[in-house]
Amino acid sequence: MSLNTFHVFYRVIRFDDRETRQGRCERDKLAAIQQLPILYNPGPHVTVDECLFAFCGCCPFRQHMPIKPAKYVIKIWAACDAQTSYAWNRQVFISKSPGEAPEKNQGLRVVLDMAEGLNGHSITCDHFFTLYALDEELLKRKVTMLGTVRKNKSELPSELLVMKNRKVTSSMFVFTDKATVVSYCPKKGKKVLLMSTMHKDAVLSTREDRKPQMFLDYNKTRGRGDYLDKVTATYSCRRMTARWPLVIFFNIIDVSTYSAFVIWSEINKDWNSGKLSRRRIFLEQPGYA
């Protein structure tokens, strides 16, 4: 299409009926945009994480995150395949409405929503989500979990929090009938806590740092949301706009094109093998079609 035609579409595109929007927005902050279904069978390991994209315009669920490079962002919870970073399930974080009480156990609710439809998988997440109650709920669905734990959780045994006389690279394990918790000391005066329902033994690696196998597995499967942000930013259709539905729409296109590339690569494993620009070539072909 010509540039002028593109500008016309860009200016008038809408995702709902503006005449009825005001009433629906009182009940649903996402009333101005429709969510697209995603169909994919993830591998055995799935990562639940947050995805962030910058937006400084007016939006009822925009987040202020001063420690991030972009101070104002729209947050999306995502369940990504740990190997390919395929966004298998996503949910826009819309925050609480004025007058509503803050949501309790938000991390537990988010993971359960993201895990809907999973069976026989393992979920990796960070300390915002990890709870013993979440472990129990996921096991009922035949889903295991692996994640870091905050030291202020009431279910943690006090012995795991003691640092006096702890040796560097030492590990302390606690077992229940459903979960394993390890306290690892990477350096003097510091500890890292990890909880898992997929590990049942106190297995240590043969590396010099003697990290538990739980930590090695966690490092292999974590941070896929950050990686998804990175790869979608590399080739993006995003344009400057003050309309948040368009920002989410651009993100849907970016994630969808990356997901299409993952599916194509899985089906055609020898396609342009050895080339570092496979994804650029893939994006150019439908672009010129």
N, C-alpha and C positions, 0 to 999 in steps of 0.2 A: 504494500500500500504506500501511497505517497505520505510525506511528512505532514502535510496539512490534514489528510484524512486521519492519520494517527492522533493528531492533536484534538480533532473533533471527538473521536472515540474516547480519548483520555479525559476530556472535559465533561462529557455527558454520561459516562458509564455509571450505573447504579446497580445495586444488588437487592433492592426491595422496593416496595411502594411507598413513596414519600408521604402520600396522603394519610396513610395509616401508621406511620412510623412512631409518632409521638406516644400514642397509647401503648404500643408494643414495647417501647423503650422503658416504660415504667416497670415492666415485668422482666425484660430481657435486655441487658446492655449490648448484646450482639444482634439485636434486631435488624441492624442495617447491613448485615452480611450473612450469607449462608455458608455453612461449613460443608466441605467436600468429603465424601467417604474415601477411605484408603483401604485397599485390599492387598494384603501381603502376608506371607507365612514367614515369620522371623526364625532365625536360628535358635539354638538352645539357650543363648544368653541374650538378655534384653536389658538395656540401661534406661532407667527413668531419671530424667534430668530436666533442667530448665533451659529454654532457648530465649535469647533476648535480641530484639532489634530496635534501633534508635528511632524515637519519634518525639518531636517537641511540640506538636500541635495540641489541639483540644481533644481530649479523649477521657471518658469517664473511668477508665481502668488503667490509665497510664501510671507507671511506677517511677518514683524518684529513687535512684540508686547512686549516691554520690561517690562510692568507691569504684564504680565501673567507668570505663573510658567514655561511654555515652551516659550522661547523667539522667536522662529521661528515656524510658524504654517501655515497650509492650512485651509482656512476658507470656510465653507459651510453654506449658508442660508438655513434654514429649517422651514417648517410649520408643527408643531406637534399637535396631539390631546392633549388637555389640561388635560384629565383624564389619558390616558395611555402612553403618550409621543410617540405614534406611528408616525414615520416620514412619513407623508402623501405626502409631496412634498419637494424636495431639489434642490439646485442650487449652483454649485461651484462658488465661488467668484474669478474671473480671473484678476481683476484689469485692469488698462488701459495699452494699448500698448505704446511703446516709440513714442513720438511725438504727442500723443493724448492729448486733453484737459481733465482735471478731469471731471468726470461725475457729472452733477448737479441733485439735488433731487434724489440721489441714493436710499434713504430710501423709498421714494414714489414708485419708479419703482420696487424695490424688493418686497414690500408688494403686489403690484398689480400682479406681476408675481406669487407669492406664493398663492394668492387668486384665481387664475384662476381655474374655475370649482366649486367654493364654491357658495352656495346660501342659504340664511337664517341662516348663521352662524355669530358668533361674533369672531373678531380677537383681541388678546391681544398682545401688543408690548411695547418696551421701548422708551425712548425719542429720540433715533436715527431715528426712523421711523415716530413718530407721527407728523402729520401736519393737519391743517384744510382742506387743499386741498385734502389730502388723505381721510379724512372723507367723503367729498362730492363724490369723485370717487367711494368709496366702497358702499355708499348708493345707487348709481345708479345700482349696482350689487345686491342690497338687502342684503348687508353684513354690520354689525355694527362693531365698533371698540372701544377699551378701551386701553388707554396707558398714560404713564407719558409724561410730556411736559417740554422742556427746557424753562427757564425763559426769554431767549432772542428772543423768537418768536414774530414777529411783530403783529400777529393777537390777542395777549393777551391784555386784558384791563389793563391799568396801575394800577387800583385799586387792582387787584389781587397781585401785586408785592410789595405793601407797607407793611412793617413790623412794623412800628411805632404804638405802643399801641395795638398790636395784642396779644390776650390772648392765652396761651398754650392750645392746643386741640380745638381751635376755627376753624371754617370752613367758607369760603366765596364762594358762588356759583354765576356763571354767566350762563345765558341760551340764546340760539339762537333757531331758529326754527328747527335746525338740530342737535345741539350738546349742551352738558353740560360740563362746566369747573369748577373745584373746586380747591381752594387753602387751604390746610390744614396745620396747625401749630403744628407739633409734639413736639417741644420744643422751648424755647425762642430763637428768632433770626433766626429760620429756617422755611422754607416753602417747601411743596411738591405740585406740580401741576399735575392734572390729567384731561384728556379729554375723553369724552365718547359720543357715539351716541346711546347707548343702555339704558342709564339712563335719565329719564326726570324729576325726583323729587329730592329735597334736603333732602334725607333720611339719618339720622344719626343712628349709632348703639347705643345700650343701654350699651355698655361697658364703663369702666372707662375713656378710652382715647377718647371716643366720635368720633371715626373714621367714616367718611362717608361710606355708603354702597358701593360706587364705589371703595374705597380702599380695602375693604374686598373681593370684587369680583376680583379685580386685583391681590391680593395676592394669591387667589386660583388658578388662571389660568396662572400665569407668570412663567418664568424660565424653561420651559419644554425642551428647547434646552440644557441647562446645565445638566438637569437630564438625557437626552438621552446620553450625553457624559459620564456620570457617569456609567450608566448601561451597555453601550457597552464596557467600559474599564474593567468592572468586569470580563467578559468572552470574551476574544478577540483572534482572530486568527492572530493578527499582528506579523510580524517578522521584524528584522532589515534589512533595505534596503536603497539604495541611489537613487532608481528609484521612482519618484512620481506617475506614473500610478499604481504601485503596492500598494503604500500607500492608494490611493483612492479605489483600488479594495478590500483591506483588510477592509477598512471602510464600503464599500458596503455590504460585507459579514456579518460584525458585526451588522450593522443596519438591514439587511434582516433577520438574525436569531432572533433578538429581535422582529422584526415586526411579524415574523411567530409565535413566542411565544404569542404575544398579541392576534393574531387572534385565535390561538388554545385555549387560555384561555377564550376568549369570547364565543366560540362555545361549549367548554366543561368546564363549570363553576365548576363542581364537581370533576374535574380531580386532584387527589392528594391534595384535599383541606386541609388546615391546615398545610401543610408542608412549611417550609421556603426555601427549596431548589428546588422548582418546576421548576425554569428556568434551573438549572443545570441538573436536570433529563431530561427535554425536550431536551436539547442540546446533552446529551449523547446518546439518542435513535437514532437520524439520524447519529451520529458519529460512532456508532458500527454497523449500518445497512449495 
